[in-house]
């Protein structure tokens, strides 16, 4: 039997799960925005540029402008992560859903815990403890069941884009876990969001007048996404990532599709199938096993859960 201790690791676990829950509102906001004529890239660009500017304004008002000051190296890393991390993986995902069924696009994106685990092992020498290795396939099976539906491929380049979205998100997580571990998450996230927003607006918006029109039509949705799905979700995830291994954070972030499907059932009238319920149970089971103390294993013996 084990005792649950509310230490830094436990806080990190709760933060990453909470981040996934905040990200889970994206589908609800997105469907309403698309119904009013906004394109995915327009919505992404306006969401990130709003959240970046809003977060920097709030931090400047509370702590003063100097609070946002970073070294040139860290400033460069944050902007690089915004452009080649969030903006690139979001764009790849957008191109994936144009040629794939939504179920398959989501499934490909959520292979990112596998790429995170492989990258952490190859580049940083981080190994998953023996008693936790099964959590990745467990969560992957759970996600597959959660998004179960029609798996169709319209264009094979879209399949490559789907995998690309997962790989670039994994790269974002791996670099963030190392390069931003000592930076206040509020500061790093504000720069990441702002740089992602600028590049996505350049790519997705035809003109300034189009940006104004889209913003005027759906500003409550953009503001909701900026506060809940960007400032809240990304700050919580970044803060949790500073307290956990990158592979742990990536698996725990699968709370996003779990929350997204729950909201679709509650607010959009979608029906939950038995296989989706089983998938949700498997994902939650993976969370539980990751949340167990490092000294705990399925057999209850600490020696079976040491990092190899």
KAVENFEN-V607954 format. One record per residue. N is the residue number from 1. SS is DSSP state (hx for helix, st for strand, lp for the rest). OMEGA is omega in whole degrees, -180 to 180 (* if undefined). NEAR is the number of other ideal C-beta (glycine too) atoms within 8 Angstrom. Layout:
N;SS;OMEGA;NEAR / N;SS;OMEGA;NEAR
This chain:
1;lp;-177;3 / 2;lp;176;7 / 3;lp;179;5 / 4;lp;179;6 / 5;lp;-176;6 / 6;lp;-180;5 / 7;lp;-179;6 / 8;hx;179;6 / 9;hx;178;8 / 10;hx;177;11 / 11;hx;179;11 / 12;hx;178;15 / 13;hx;-180;15 / 14;hx;-180;9 / 15;hx;-178;13 / 16;hx;177;18 / 17;hx;178;11 / 18;hx;177;9 / 19;hx;178;16 / 20;hx;178;17 / 21;hx;178;10 / 22;hx;177;12 / 23;hx;-178;13 / 24;lp;178;15 / 25;lp;-178;14 / 26;hx;-179;11 / 27;hx;-180;10 / 28;hx;178;12 / 29;hx;-175;12 / 30;hx;-179;10 / 31;hx;178;9 / 32;hx;180;10 / 33;hx;-180;12 / 34;hx;179;11 / 35;hx;180;6 / 36;lp;170;9 / 37;lp;179;6 / 38;lp;176;11 / 39;lp;180;7 / 40;hx;-179;11 / 41;hx;176;12 / 42;hx;-178;13 / 43;hx;179;16 / 44;hx;-179;14 / 45;hx;-179;16 / 46;hx;177;15 / 47;hx;-175;14 / 48;hx;-179;18 / 49;hx;176;14 / 50;hx;-177;13 / 51;hx;179;16 / 52;hx;179;16 / 53;hx;-179;9 / 54;hx;-179;11 / 55;hx;179;13 / 56;hx;178;11 / 57;hx;180;8 / 58;hx;-180;8 / 59;hx;179;13 / 60;hx;179;11 / 61;hx;-176;5 / 62;hx;-172;6 / 63;hx;-176;6 / 64;lp;-177;5 / 65;hx;-178;6 / 66;hx;179;6 / 67;hx;-177;10 / 68;hx;-176;10 / 69;lp;177;5 / 70;lp;171;11 / 71;lp;-180;5 / 72;hx;180;6 / 73;hx;-179;6 / 74;hx;176;12 / 75;hx;179;10 / 76;hx;-179;8 / 77;hx;-179;11 / 78;hx;179;15 / 79;hx;176;11 / 80;hx;178;9 / 81;hx;177;16 / 82;hx;-176;18 / 83;hx;-175;11 / 84;hx;175;9 / 85;hx;-176;17 / 86;hx;-177;12 / 87;hx;-176;16 / 88;hx;-180;10 / 89;hx;177;14 / 90;hx;179;12 / 91;hx;178;11 / 92;hx;-180;13 / 93;hx;178;13 / 94;hx;179;11 / 95;hx;178;11 / 96;hx;-177;17 / 97;hx;176;11 / 98;hx;-178;9 / 99;hx;180;13 / 100;st;170;15 / 101;lp;-179;9 / 102;hx;-179;9 / 103;hx;-178;11 / 104;hx;179;13 / 105;hx;178;15 / 106;hx;-179;11 / 107;hx;179;12 / 108;hx;178;14 / 109;hx;-175;13 / 110;lp;164;13 / 111;lp;-175;11 / 112;hx;175;13 / 113;hx;178;15 / 114;hx;-180;9 / 115;hx;177;11 / 116;hx;-180;14 / 117;hx;179;12 / 118;hx;-180;8 / 119;hx;179;13 / 120;hx;179;14 / 121;hx;-175;11 / 122;hx;-171;6 / 123;hx;-176;7 / 124;hx;-180;9 / 125;lp;180;5 / 126;lp;179;9 / 127;lp;176;7 / 128;lp;178;12 / 129;lp;-175;11 / 130;hx;-178;10 / 131;hx;-180;9 / 132;hx;-175;10 / 133;lp;-177;8 / 134;hx;-176;7 / 135;hx;179;12 / 136;hx;177;13 / 137;hx;179;7 / 138;hx;180;12 / 139;hx;179;14 / 140;hx;176;12 / 141;hx;178;10 / 142;hx;178;17 / 143;hx;179;15 / 144;hx;179;10 / 145;hx;-178;13 / 146;hx;-176;13 / 147;lp;-176;14 / 148;lp;180;10 / 149;lp;-180;7 / 150;lp;177;5 / 151;lp;-177;8 / 152;lp;-180;7 / 153;st;178;10 / 154;lp;179;7 / 155;lp;-177;8 / 156;hx;175;7 / 157;hx;177;8 / 158;hx;176;16 / 159;hx;178;14 / 160;hx;177;8 / 161;hx;178;13 / 162;hx;176;16 / 163;hx;179;10 / 164;hx;178;11 / 165;hx;179;16 / 166;hx;-177;15 / 167;hx;-180;10 / 168;hx;174;13 / 169;hx;176;12 / 170;hx;178;14 / 171;hx;177;11 / 172;hx;-179;12 / 173;hx;-178;14 / 174;hx;180;14 / 175;hx;179;12 / 176;hx;-177;13 / 177;hx;-179;13 / 178;hx;-171;8 / 179;hx;-176;8 / 180;lp;-174;17 / 181;lp;-178;7 / 182;lp;-177;3 / 183;lp;176;10 / 184;lp;-177;5 / 185;hx;180;11 / 186;hx;-178;9 / 187;hx;-178;12 / 188;hx;-179;15 / 189;hx;-180;13 / 190;hx;179;13 / 191;hx;178;14 / 192;hx;-179;16 / 193;hx;-177;18 / 194;hx;-180;14 / 195;hx;177;15 / 196;hx;-180;17 / 197;hx;-179;17 / 198;hx;-176;9 / 199;hx;179;12 / 200;hx;176;16 / 201;hx;178;12 / 202;hx;-178;8 / 203;hx;-169;9 / 204;hx;-176;11 / 205;lp;-177;13 / 206;lp;-176;3 / 207;lp;177;6 / 208;hx;-180;6 / 209;hx;177;6 / 210;hx;179;10 / 211;hx;180;12 / 212;hx;-179;8 / 213;hx;180;8 / 214;hx;-179;14 / 215;hx;-179;10 / 216;hx;-177;6 / 217;hx;-172;9 / 218;hx;-176;12 / 219;hx;178;8 / 220;hx;179;6 / 221;hx;180;11 / 222;hx;180;14 / 223;hx;178;9 / 224;hx;178;11 / 225;hx;-179;15 / 226;hx;-176;14 / 227;hx;-174;11 / 228;hx;-171;11 / 229;hx;180;14 / 230;hx;-178;14 / 231;hx;-179;13 / 232;hx;-174;11 / 233;hx;-175;13 / 234;hx;179;13 / 235;hx;178;11 / 236;hx;-179;13 / 237;hx;-179;14 / 238;hx;179;13 / 239;hx;178;11 / 240;hx;-180;17 / 241;hx;178;15 / 242;lp;-176;11 / 243;lp;-174;10 / 244;lp;169;13 / 245;lp;-177;8 / 246;hx;-179;14 / 247;hx;177;13 / 248;hx;-179;11 / 249;hx;-178;16 / 250;hx;179;14 / 251;hx;-180;14 / 252;hx;-179;15 / 253;lp;175;12 / 254;lp;171;16 / 255;hx;-180;15 / 256;hx;179;12 / 257;hx;177;14 / 258;hx;179;14 / 259;hx;-179;13 / 260;hx;179;14 / 261;hx;178;14 / 262;hx;179;9 / 263;hx;178;13 / 264;hx;178;11 / 265;hx;-176;11 / 266;hx;-171;6 / 267;hx;-177;7 / 268;lp;176;9 / 269;lp;179;5 / 270;lp;-178;7 / 271;lp;-180;5 / 272;lp;180;7 / 273;lp;180;7 / 274;hx;-179;5 / 275;hx;176;8 / 276;hx;176;12 / 277;hx;178;9 / 278;hx;178;9 / 279;hx;178;16 / 280;hx;178;13 / 281;hx;180;9 / 282;hx;178;13 / 283;hx;179;16 / 284;hx;177;10 / 285;hx;177;10 / 286;hx;177;14 / 287;hx;-177;13 / 288;hx;-178;8 / 289;hx;177;11 / 290;hx;-176;12 / 291;hx;178;7 / 292;lp;178;8 / 293;lp;-178;8 / 294;lp;-178;6 / 295;lp;-176;6 / 296;lp;175;10 / 297;lp;-179;10 / 298;lp;179;5 / 299;lp;179;5 / 300;lp;-178;6 / 301;lp;-175;7 / 302;hx;-175;8 / 303;hx;-179;6 / 304;hx;-175;10 / 305;hx;176;13 / 306;lp;178;8 / 307;lp;-177;6 / 308;lp;*;5
